[in-house]
């Protein structure tokens, strides 16, 4: 269980800044608040897909 939590933490630490940078480059005129919300949404979707894959295919 601790391994799954560690994986989720690393995904958040890597995905959120990456999505934020990409969102700011794609939509330079949008506000930082919008880029933050889009990045949070994409990170949550990625975590959901990862959790779904791990639950659906137990090791």
Predicted model as a PDB file, atoms N, CA, C, CB and O in Angstrom, pLDDT in the B-factor column:
MODEL        1                                                                  
ATOM      1  N   UNK A   1       0.824  -1.198   0.000  1.00 70.00           N  
ATOM      2  CA  UNK A   1       0.000   0.000   0.000  1.00 70.00           C  
ATOM      3  C   UNK A   1       0.864   1.256   0.000  1.00 70.00           C  
ATOM      4  CB  UNK A   1      -0.935   0.002   1.206  1.00 70.00           C  
ATOM      5  O   UNK A   1       0.554   2.232  -0.684  1.00 70.00           O  
ATOM      6  N   UNK A   2       1.942   1.225   0.767  1.00 78.00           N  
ATOM      7  CA  UNK A   2       2.836   2.384   0.817  1.00 78.00           C  
ATOM      8  C   UNK A   2       3.487   2.615  -0.541  1.00 78.00           C  
ATOM      9  CB  UNK A   2       3.915   2.192   1.900  1.00 78.00           C  
ATOM     10  O   UNK A   2       3.783   3.752  -0.906  1.00 78.00           O  
ATOM     11  N   UNK A   3       3.709   1.545  -1.282  1.00 76.00           N  
ATOM     12  CA  UNK A   3       4.277   1.686  -2.620  1.00 76.00           C  
ATOM     13  C   UNK A   3       3.341   2.440  -3.560  1.00 76.00           C  
ATOM     14  CB  UNK A   3       4.595   0.318  -3.199  1.00 76.00           C  
ATOM     15  O   UNK A   3       3.791   3.253  -4.368  1.00 76.00           O  
ATOM     16  N   UNK A   4       2.036   2.172  -3.454  1.00 77.00           N  
ATOM     17  CA  UNK A   4       1.065   2.880  -4.290  1.00 77.00           C  
ATOM     18  C   UNK A   4       1.010   4.358  -3.950  1.00 77.00           C  
ATOM     19  CB  UNK A   4      -0.318   2.263  -4.135  1.00 77.00           C  
ATOM     20  O   UNK A   4       0.921   5.207  -4.837  1.00 77.00           O  
ATOM     21  N   UNK A   5       1.065   4.659  -2.660  1.00 82.00           N  
ATOM     22  CA  UNK A   5       1.044   6.062  -2.244  1.00 82.00           C  
ATOM     23  C   UNK A   5       2.288   6.772  -2.751  1.00 82.00           C  
ATOM     24  CB  UNK A   5       0.946   6.179  -0.708  1.00 82.00           C  
ATOM     25  O   UNK A   5       2.213   7.921  -3.185  1.00 82.00           O  
ATOM     26  N   UNK A   6       3.425   6.105  -2.699  1.00 85.00           N  
ATOM     27  CA  UNK A   6       4.669   6.680  -3.207  1.00 85.00           C  
ATOM     28  C   UNK A   6       4.573   6.946  -4.705  1.00 85.00           C  
ATOM     29  CB  UNK A   6       5.852   5.748  -2.911  1.00 85.00           C  
ATOM     30  O   UNK A   6       5.015   7.993  -5.179  1.00 85.00           O  
ATOM     31  N   UNK A   7       4.002   6.015  -5.444  1.00 82.00           N  
ATOM     32  CA  UNK A   7       3.833   6.199  -6.890  1.00 82.00           C  
ATOM     33  C   UNK A   7       2.938   7.402  -7.155  1.00 82.00           C  
ATOM     34  CB  UNK A   7       3.236   4.924  -7.545  1.00 82.00           C  
ATOM     35  O   UNK A   7       3.251   8.225  -8.016  1.00 82.00           O  
ATOM     36  N   UNK A   8       1.829   7.517  -6.431  1.00 85.00           N  
ATOM     37  CA  UNK A   8       0.913   8.640  -6.633  1.00 85.00           C  
ATOM     38  C   UNK A   8       1.588   9.972  -6.306  1.00 85.00           C  
ATOM     39  CB  UNK A   8      -0.343   8.463  -5.772  1.00 85.00           C  
ATOM     40  O   UNK A   8       1.375  10.962  -7.005  1.00 85.00           O  
ATOM     41  N   UNK A   9       2.396  10.000  -5.252  1.00 89.00           N  
ATOM     42  CA  UNK A   9       3.097  11.239  -4.891  1.00 89.00           C  
ATOM     43  C   UNK A   9       4.066  11.638  -5.993  1.00 89.00           C  
ATOM     44  CB  UNK A   9       3.850  11.072  -3.555  1.00 89.00           C  
ATOM     45  O   UNK A   9       4.118  12.809  -6.370  1.00 89.00           O  
ATOM     46  N   UNK A  10       4.830  10.695  -6.512  1.00 89.00           N  
ATOM     47  CA  UNK A  10       5.768  11.015  -7.588  1.00 89.00           C  
ATOM     48  C   UNK A  10       5.049  11.451  -8.856  1.00 89.00           C  
ATOM     49  CB  UNK A  10       6.653   9.816  -7.886  1.00 89.00           C  
ATOM     50  O   UNK A  10       5.530  12.335  -9.565  1.00 89.00           O  
ATOM     51  N   UNK A  11       3.907  10.846  -9.151  1.00 88.00           N  
ATOM     52  CA  UNK A  11       3.134  11.265 -10.324  1.00 88.00           C  
ATOM     53  C   UNK A  11       2.683  12.713 -10.166  1.00 88.00           C  
ATOM     54  CB  UNK A  11       1.910  10.342 -10.534  1.00 88.00           C  
ATOM     55  O   UNK A  11       2.779  13.504 -11.104  1.00 88.00           O  
ATOM     56  N   UNK A  12       2.194  13.055  -8.984  1.00 89.00           N  
ATOM     57  CA  UNK A  12       1.753  14.433  -8.751  1.00 89.00           C  
ATOM     58  C   UNK A  12       2.935  15.397  -8.839  1.00 89.00           C  
ATOM     59  CB  UNK A  12       1.064  14.557  -7.373  1.00 89.00           C  
ATOM     60  O   UNK A  12       2.822  16.464  -9.443  1.00 89.00           O  
ATOM     61  N   UNK A  13       4.062  15.028  -8.243  1.00 90.00           N  
ATOM     62  CA  UNK A  13       5.229  15.907  -8.251  1.00 90.00           C  
ATOM     63  C   UNK A  13       5.787  16.122  -9.651  1.00 90.00           C  
ATOM     64  CB  UNK A  13       6.307  15.341  -7.359  1.00 90.00           C  
ATOM     65  O   UNK A  13       6.349  17.179  -9.937  1.00 90.00           O  
ATOM     66  N   UNK A  14       5.642  15.147 -10.514  1.00 90.00           N  
ATOM     67  CA  UNK A  14       6.151  15.284 -11.880  1.00 90.00           C  
ATOM     68  C   UNK A  14       5.098  15.825 -12.842  1.00 90.00           C  
ATOM     69  CB  UNK A  14       6.654  13.946 -12.381  1.00 90.00           C  
ATOM     70  O   UNK A  14       5.416  16.630 -13.718  1.00 90.00           O  
ATOM     71  N   UNK A  15       3.860  15.395 -12.690  1.00 91.00           N  
ATOM     72  CA  UNK A  15       2.832  15.746 -13.668  1.00 91.00           C  
ATOM     73  C   UNK A  15       2.357  17.180 -13.526  1.00 91.00           C  
ATOM     74  CB  UNK A  15       1.658  14.813 -13.538  1.00 91.00           C  
ATOM     75  O   UNK A  15       2.228  17.882 -14.529  1.00 91.00           O  
ATOM     76  N   UNK A  16       2.093  17.634 -12.310  1.00 89.00           N  
ATOM     77  CA  UNK A  16       1.526  18.968 -12.145  1.00 89.00           C  
ATOM     78  C   UNK A  16       2.430  20.067 -12.715  1.00 89.00           C  
ATOM     79  CB  UNK A  16       1.263  19.233 -10.677  1.00 89.00           C  
ATOM     80  O   UNK A  16       1.944  20.897 -13.483  1.00 89.00           O  
ATOM     81  N   UNK A  17       3.727  20.108 -12.373  1.00 91.00           N  
ATOM     82  CA  UNK A  17       4.569  21.162 -12.965  1.00 91.00           C  
ATOM     83  C   UNK A  17       4.674  21.042 -14.486  1.00 91.00           C  
ATOM     84  CB  UNK A  17       5.967  21.115 -12.356  1.00 91.00           C  
ATOM     85  O   UNK A  17       4.707  22.045 -15.200  1.00 91.00           O  
ATOM     86  N   UNK A  18       4.725  19.805 -14.966  1.00 90.00           N  
ATOM     87  CA  UNK A  18       4.804  19.618 -16.419  1.00 90.00           C  
ATOM     88  C   UNK A  18       3.559  20.110 -17.124  1.00 90.00           C  
ATOM     89  CB  UNK A  18       5.028  18.160 -16.750  1.00 90.00           C  
ATOM     90  O   UNK A  18       3.647  20.815 -18.129  1.00 90.00           O  
ATOM     91  N   UNK A  19       2.393  19.739 -16.600  1.00 90.00           N  
ATOM     92  CA  UNK A  19       1.143  20.217 -17.192  1.00 90.00           C  
ATOM     93  C   UNK A  19       1.029  21.732 -17.097  1.00 90.00           C  
ATOM     94  CB  UNK A  19      -0.056  19.560 -16.507  1.00 90.00           C  
ATOM     95  O   UNK A  19       0.508  22.375 -18.009  1.00 90.00           O  
ATOM     96  N   UNK A  20       1.515  22.309 -15.994  1.00 90.00           N  
ATOM     97  CA  UNK A  20       1.439  23.760 -15.809  1.00 90.00           C  
ATOM     98  C   UNK A  20       2.288  24.478 -16.855  1.00 90.00           C  
ATOM     99  CB  UNK A  20       1.899  24.151 -14.388  1.00 90.00           C  
ATOM    100  O   UNK A  20       1.845  25.453 -17.461  1.00 90.00           O  
ATOM    101  N   UNK A  21       3.495  23.995 -17.061  1.00 90.00           N  
ATOM    102  CA  UNK A  21       4.393  24.618 -18.052  1.00 90.00           C  
ATOM    103  C   UNK A  21       3.808  24.493 -19.455  1.00 90.00           C  
ATOM    104  CB  UNK A  21       5.800  23.967 -18.003  1.00 90.00           C  
ATOM    105  O   UNK A  21       3.807  25.460 -20.218  1.00 90.00           O  
ATOM    106  N   UNK A  22       3.313  23.312 -19.796  1.00 89.00           N  
ATOM    107  CA  UNK A  22       2.730  23.105 -21.120  1.00 89.00           C  
ATOM    108  C   UNK A  22       1.501  23.985 -21.307  1.00 89.00           C  
ATOM    109  CB  UNK A  22       2.362  21.627 -21.324  1.00 89.00           C  
ATOM    110  O   UNK A  22       1.325  24.575 -22.372  1.00 89.00           O  
ATOM    111  N   UNK A  23       0.649  24.082 -20.291  1.00 87.00           N  
ATOM    112  CA  UNK A  23      -0.557  24.895 -20.392  1.00 87.00           C  
ATOM    113  C   UNK A  23      -0.214  26.370 -20.560  1.00 87.00           C  
ATOM    114  CB  UNK A  23      -1.435  24.697 -19.160  1.00 87.00           C  
ATOM    115  O   UNK A  23      -0.865  27.071 -21.334  1.00 87.00           O  
ATOM    116  N   UNK A  24       0.800  26.847 -19.842  1.00 89.00           N  
ATOM    117  CA  UNK A  24       1.194  28.255 -19.970  1.00 89.00           C  
ATOM    118  C   UNK A  24       1.772  28.543 -21.352  1.00 89.00           C  
ATOM    119  CB  UNK A  24       2.217  28.624 -18.889  1.00 89.00           C  
ATOM    120  O   UNK A  24       1.609  29.649 -21.867  1.00 89.00           O  
ATOM    121  N   UNK A  25       2.441  27.569 -21.958  1.00 88.00           N  
ATOM    122  CA  UNK A  25       3.003  27.781 -23.301  1.00 88.00           C  
ATOM    123  C   UNK A  25       1.921  27.718 -24.375  1.00 88.00           C  
ATOM    124  CB  UNK A  25       4.089  26.736 -23.596  1.00 88.00           C  
ATOM    125  O   UNK A  25       1.986  28.454 -25.360  1.00 88.00           O  
ATOM    126  N   UNK A  26       0.930  26.849 -24.197  1.00 86.00           N  
ATOM    127  CA  UNK A  26      -0.132  26.720 -25.189  1.00 86.00           C  
ATOM    128  C   UNK A  26      -1.076  27.909 -25.127  1.00 86.00           C  
ATOM    129  CB  UNK A  26      -0.906  25.420 -24.979  1.00 86.00           C  
ATOM    130  O   UNK A  26      -1.496  28.426 -26.163  1.00 86.00           O  
ATOM    131  N   UNK A  27      -1.412  28.343 -23.921  1.00 81.00           N  
ATOM    132  CA  UNK A  27      -2.338  29.459 -23.730  1.00 81.00           C  
ATOM    133  C   UNK A  27      -1.627  30.608 -23.022  1.00 81.00           C  
ATOM    134  CB  UNK A  27      -3.580  29.010 -22.923  1.00 81.00           C  
ATOM    135  O   UNK A  27      -1.871  30.836 -21.837  1.00 81.00           O  
ATOM    136  N   UNK A  28      -0.751  31.340 -23.720  1.00 81.00           N  
ATOM    137  CA  UNK A  28       0.034  32.378 -23.037  1.00 81.00           C  
ATOM    138  C   UNK A  28      -0.802  33.565 -22.546  1.00 81.00           C  
ATOM    139  CB  UNK A  28       1.109  32.883 -23.962  1.00 81.00           C  
ATOM    140  O   UNK A  28      -0.394  34.252 -21.611  1.00 81.00           O  
ATOM    141  N   UNK A  29      -1.950  33.815 -23.152  1.00 79.00           N  
ATOM    142  CA  UNK A  29      -2.748  34.967 -22.753  1.00 79.00           C  
ATOM    143  C   UNK A  29      -3.727  34.652 -21.626  1.00 79.00           C  
ATOM    144  CB  UNK A  29      -3.502  35.497 -23.939  1.00 79.00           C  
ATOM    145  O   UNK A  29      -4.327  35.560 -21.049  1.00 79.00           O  
ATOM    146  N   UNK A  30      -3.886  33.389 -21.319  1.00 72.00           N  
ATOM    147  CA  UNK A  30      -4.770  33.002 -20.208  1.00 72.00           C  
ATOM    148  C   UNK A  30      -4.087  33.358 -18.890  1.00 72.00           C  
ATOM    149  CB  UNK A  30      -5.114  31.469 -20.260  1.00 72.00           C  
ATOM    150  O   UNK A  30      -2.872  33.544 -18.833  1.00 72.00           O  
ATOM    151  N   UNK A  31      -4.874  33.448 -17.859  1.00 82.00           N  
ATOM    152  CA  UNK A  31      -4.314  33.786 -16.554  1.00 82.00           C  
ATOM    153  C   UNK A  31      -3.621  32.583 -15.930  1.00 82.00           C  
ATOM    154  CB  UNK A  31      -5.408  34.306 -15.620  1.00 82.00           C  
ATOM    155  O   UNK A  31      -3.819  31.442 -16.348  1.00 82.00           O  
ATOM    156  N   UNK A  32      -2.812  32.863 -14.928  1.00 82.00           N  
ATOM    157  CA  UNK A  32      -2.127  31.784 -14.218  1.00 82.00           C  
ATOM    158  C   UNK A  32      -3.122  30.936 -13.445  1.00 82.00           C  
ATOM    159  CB  UNK A  32      -1.064  32.349 -13.269  1.00 82.00           C  
ATOM    160  O   UNK A  32      -2.905  29.740 -13.251  1.00 82.00           O  
ATOM    161  N   UNK A  33      -4.202  31.546 -13.008  1.00 82.00           N  
ATOM    162  CA  UNK A  33      -5.224  30.805 -12.268  1.00 82.00           C  
ATOM    163  C   UNK A  33      -5.865  29.741 -13.161  1.00 82.00           C  
ATOM    164  CB  UNK A  33      -6.301  31.768 -11.722  1.00 82.00           C  
ATOM    165  O   UNK A  33      -6.101  28.616 -12.719  1.00 82.00           O  
ATOM    166  N   UNK A  34      -6.144  30.097 -14.412  1.00 86.00           N  
ATOM    167  CA  UNK A  34      -6.719  29.121 -15.348  1.00 86.00           C  
ATOM    168  C   UNK A  34      -5.734  27.989 -15.626  1.00 86.00           C  
ATOM    169  CB  UNK A  34      -7.119  29.809 -16.669  1.00 86.00           C  
ATOM    170  O   UNK A  34      -6.122  26.822 -15.677  1.00 86.00           O  
ATOM    171  N   UNK A  35      -4.475  28.332 -15.802  1.00 87.00           N  
ATOM    172  CA  UNK A  35      -3.463  27.304 -16.055  1.00 87.00           C  
ATOM    173  C   UNK A  35      -3.335  26.372 -14.859  1.00 87.00           C  
ATOM    174  CB  UNK A  35      -2.103  27.948 -16.372  1.00 87.00           C  
ATOM    175  O   UNK A  35      -3.131  25.169 -15.023  1.00 87.00           O  
ATOM    176  N   UNK A  36      -3.454  26.922 -13.667  1.00 89.00           N  
ATOM    177  CA  UNK A  36      -3.385  26.093 -12.462  1.00 89.00           C  
ATOM    178  C   UNK A  36      -4.552  25.126 -12.399  1.00 89.00           C  
ATOM    179  CB  UNK A  36      -3.362  26.967 -11.209  1.00 89.00           C  
ATOM    180  O   UNK A  36      -4.363  23.947 -12.098  1.00 89.00           O  
ATOM    181  N   UNK A  37      -5.759  25.608 -12.678  1.00 91.00           N  
ATOM    182  CA  UNK A  37      -6.934  24.729 -12.630  1.00 91.00           C  
ATOM    183  C   UNK A  37      -6.882  23.656 -13.703  1.00 91.00           C  
ATOM    184  CB  UNK A  37      -8.209  25.544 -12.784  1.00 91.00           C  
ATOM    185  O   UNK A  37      -7.243  22.507 -13.449  1.00 91.00           O  
ATOM    186  N   UNK A  38      -6.436  24.017 -14.901  1.00 89.00           N  
ATOM    187  CA  UNK A  38      -6.311  23.020 -15.974  1.00 89.00           C  
ATOM    188  C   UNK A  38      -5.268  21.973 -15.586  1.00 89.00           C  
ATOM    189  CB  UNK A  38      -5.924  23.700 -17.323  1.00 89.00           C  
ATOM    190  O   UNK A  38      -5.476  20.782 -15.821  1.00 89.00           O  
ATOM    191  N   UNK A  39      -4.162  22.393 -15.002  1.00 91.00           N  
ATOM    192  CA  UNK A  39      -3.114  21.465 -14.591  1.00 91.00           C  
ATOM    193  C   UNK A  39      -3.602  20.533 -13.494  1.00 91.00           C  
ATOM    194  CB  UNK A  39      -1.884  22.229 -14.117  1.00 91.00           C  
ATOM    195  O   UNK A  39      -3.297  19.340 -13.504  1.00 91.00           O  
ATOM    196  N   UNK A  40      -4.366  21.080 -12.541  1.00 91.00           N  
ATOM    197  CA  UNK A  40      -4.924  20.238 -11.476  1.00 91.00           C  
ATOM    198  C   UNK A  40      -5.874  19.204 -12.071  1.00 91.00           C  
ATOM    199  CB  UNK A  40      -5.660  21.102 -10.420  1.00 91.00           C  
ATOM    200  O   UNK A  40      -5.833  18.031 -11.702  1.00 91.00           O  
ATOM    201  N   UNK A  41      -6.723  19.640 -12.986  1.00 93.00           N  
ATOM    202  CA  UNK A  41      -7.669  18.723 -13.622  1.00 93.00           C  
ATOM    203  C   UNK A  41      -6.944  17.611 -14.373  1.00 93.00           C  
ATOM    204  CB  UNK A  41      -8.586  19.485 -14.578  1.00 93.00           C  
ATOM    205  O   UNK A  41      -7.304  16.441 -14.237  1.00 93.00           O  
ATOM    206  N   UNK A  42      -5.938  17.956 -15.156  1.00 91.00           N  
ATOM    207  CA  UNK A  42      -5.193  16.942 -15.909  1.00 91.00           C  
ATOM    208  C   UNK A  42      -4.456  15.979 -14.973  1.00 91.00           C  
ATOM    209  CB  UNK A  42      -4.194  17.615 -16.861  1.00 91.00           C  
ATOM    210  O   UNK A  42      -4.374  14.783 -15.253  1.00 91.00           O  
ATOM    211  N   UNK A  43      -3.924  16.495 -13.870  1.00 92.00           N  
ATOM    212  CA  UNK A  43      -3.230  15.640 -12.911  1.00 92.00           C  
ATOM    213  C   UNK A  43      -4.201  14.670 -12.247  1.00 92.00           C  
ATOM    214  CB  UNK A  43      -2.522  16.491 -11.851  1.00 92.00           C  
ATOM    215  O   UNK A  43      -3.872  13.500 -12.056  1.00 92.00           O  
ATOM    216  N   UNK A  44      -5.383  15.143 -11.895  1.00 92.00           N  
ATOM    217  CA  UNK A  44      -6.392  14.272 -11.282  1.00 92.00           C  
ATOM    218  C   UNK A  44      -6.847  13.197 -12.268  1.00 92.00           C  
ATOM    219  CB  UNK A  44      -7.603  15.101 -10.802  1.00 92.00           C  
ATOM    220  O   UNK A  44      -7.035  12.042 -11.888  1.00 92.00           O  
ATOM    221  N   UNK A  45      -7.022  13.575 -13.519  1.00 93.00           N  
ATOM    222  CA  UNK A  45      -7.397  12.587 -14.543  1.00 93.00           C  
ATOM    223  C   UNK A  45      -6.301  11.540 -14.694  1.00 93.00           C  
ATOM    224  CB  UNK A  45      -7.665  13.279 -15.902  1.00 93.00           C  
ATOM    225  O   UNK A  45      -6.589  10.347 -14.790  1.00 93.00           O  
ATOM    226  N   UNK A  46      -5.053  11.978 -14.715  1.00 91.00           N  
ATOM    227  CA  UNK A  46      -3.933  11.044 -14.829  1.00 91.00           C  
ATOM    228  C   UNK A  46      -3.879  10.111 -13.622  1.00 91.00           C  
ATOM    229  CB  UNK A  46      -2.606  11.810 -14.965  1.00 91.00           C  
ATOM    230  O   UNK A  46      -3.661   8.909 -13.778  1.00 91.00           O  
ATOM    231  N   UNK A  47      -4.076  10.650 -12.428  1.00 90.00           N  
ATOM    232  CA  UNK A  47      -4.089   9.800 -11.232  1.00 90.00           C  
ATOM    233  C   UNK A  47      -5.252   8.811 -11.269  1.00 90.00           C  
ATOM    234  CB  UNK A  47      -4.175  10.662  -9.964  1.00 90.00           C  
ATOM    235  O   UNK A  47      -5.102   7.659 -10.865  1.00 90.00           O  
ATOM    236  N   UNK A  48      -6.397   9.254 -11.748  1.00 89.00           N  
ATOM    237  CA  UNK A  48      -7.550   8.359 -11.865  1.00 89.00           C  
ATOM    238  C   UNK A  48      -7.292   7.218 -12.821  1.00 89.00           C  
ATOM    239  CB  UNK A  48      -8.765   9.127 -12.316  1.00 89.00           C  
ATOM    240  O   UNK A  48      -7.630   6.069 -12.534  1.00 89.00           O  
ATOM    241  N   UNK A  49      -6.695   7.530 -13.955  1.00 89.00           N  
ATOM    242  CA  UNK A  49      -6.375   6.476 -14.923  1.00 89.00           C  
ATOM    243  C   UNK A  49      -5.322   5.513 -14.364  1.00 89.00           C  
ATOM    244  CB  UNK A  49      -5.876   7.096 -16.244  1.00 89.00           C  
ATOM    245  O   UNK A  49      -5.401   4.304 -14.581  1.00 89.00           O  
ATOM    246  N   UNK A  50      -4.351   6.051 -13.653  1.00 88.00           N  
ATOM    247  CA  UNK A  50      -3.330   5.206 -13.046  1.00 88.00           C  
ATOM    248  C   UNK A  50      -3.949   4.302 -11.988  1.00 88.00           C  
ATOM    249  CB  UNK A  50      -2.215   6.064 -12.430  1.00 88.00           C  
ATOM    250  O   UNK A  50      -3.638   3.112 -11.930  1.00 88.00           O  
ATOM    251  N   UNK A  51      -4.818   4.853 -11.156  1.00 84.00           N  
ATOM    252  CA  UNK A  51      -5.483   4.043 -10.124  1.00 84.00           C  
ATOM    253  C   UNK A  51      -6.366   2.980 -10.750  1.00 84.00           C  
ATOM    254  CB  UNK A  51      -6.318   4.930  -9.195  1.00 84.00           C  
ATOM    255  O   UNK A  51      -6.399   1.840 -10.288  1.00 84.00           O  
ATOM    256  N   UNK A  52      -7.079   3.353 -11.796  1.00 86.00           N  
ATOM    257  CA  UNK A  52      -7.935   2.391 -12.489  1.00 86.00           C  
ATOM    258  C   UNK A  52      -7.120   1.248 -13.079  1.00 86.00           C  
ATOM    259  CB  UNK A  52      -8.732   3.086 -13.591  1.00 86.00           C  
ATOM    260  O   UNK A  52      -7.524   0.088 -13.011  1.00 86.00           O  
ATOM    261  N   UNK A  53      -5.978   1.581 -13.654  1.00 84.00           N  
ATOM    262  CA  UNK A  53      -5.102   0.549 -14.212  1.00 84.00           C  
ATOM    263  C   UNK A  53      -4.509  -0.347 -13.138  1.00 84.00           C  
ATOM    264  CB  UNK A  53      -3.988   1.189 -15.009  1.00 84.00           C  
ATOM    265  O   UNK A  53      -4.371  -1.554 -13.340  1.00 84.00           O  
ATOM    266  N   UNK A  54      -4.159   0.233 -12.002  1.00 80.00           N  
ATOM    267  CA  UNK A  54      -3.574  -0.587 -10.929  1.00 80.00           C  
ATOM    268  C   UNK A  54      -4.617  -1.460 -10.258  1.00 80.00           C  
ATOM    269  CB  UNK A  54      -2.904   0.299  -9.888  1.00 80.00           C  
ATOM    270  O   UNK A  54      -4.310  -2.585  -9.863  1.00 80.00           O  
ATOM    271  N   UNK A  55      -5.838  -0.974 -10.119  1.00 80.00           N  
ATOM    272  CA  UNK A  55      -6.907  -1.773  -9.504  1.00 80.00           C  
ATOM    273  C   UNK A  55      -7.381  -2.853 -10.462  1.00 80.00           C  
ATOM    274  CB  UNK A  55      -8.092  -0.877  -9.089  1.00 80.00           C  
ATOM    275  O   UNK A  55      -7.682  -3.971 -10.044  1.00 80.00           O  
ATOM    276  N   UNK A  56      -7.447  -2.523 -11.743  1.00 80.00           N  
ATOM    277  CA  UNK A  56      -7.932  -3.475 -12.732  1.00 80.00           C  
ATOM    278  C   UNK A  56      -6.956  -4.609 -13.026  1.00 80.00           C  
ATOM    279  CB  UNK A  56      -8.245  -2.757 -13.996  1.00 80.00           C  
ATOM    280  O   UNK A  56      -7.361  -5.698 -13.434  1.00 80.00           O  
ATOM    281  N   UNK A  57      -5.677  -4.348 -12.819  1.00 77.00           N  
ATOM    282  CA  UNK A  57      -4.639  -5.346 -13.097  1.00 77.00           C  
ATOM    283  C   UNK A  57      -3.761  -5.524 -11.881  1.00 77.00           C  
ATOM    284  CB  UNK A  57      -3.787  -4.938 -14.316  1.00 77.00           C  
ATOM    285  O   UNK A  57      -2.646  -5.002 -11.855  1.00 77.00           O  
ATOM    286  N   UNK A  58      -4.221  -6.241 -10.873  1.00 70.00           N  
ATOM    287  CA  UNK A  58      -3.397  -6.403  -9.671  1.00 70.00           C  
ATOM    288  C   UNK A  58      -2.122  -7.179  -9.962  1.00 70.00           C  
ATOM    289  CB  UNK A  58      -4.188  -7.107  -8.578  1.00 70.00           C  
ATOM    290  O   UNK A  58      -2.099  -8.080 -10.800  1.00 70.00           O  
ATOM    291  N   UNK A  59      -1.085  -6.818  -9.266  1.00 64.00           N  
ATOM    292  CA  UNK A  59       0.220  -7.450  -9.492  1.00 64.00           C  
ATOM    293  C   UNK A  59       0.338  -8.726  -8.715  1.00 64.00           C  
ATOM    294  CB  UNK A  59       1.352  -6.512  -9.114  1.00 64.00           C  
ATOM    295  O   UNK A  59       1.368  -9.397  -8.781  1.00 64.00           O  
TER     296      UNK A  59                                                      
ENDMDL                                                                          
END                                                                             
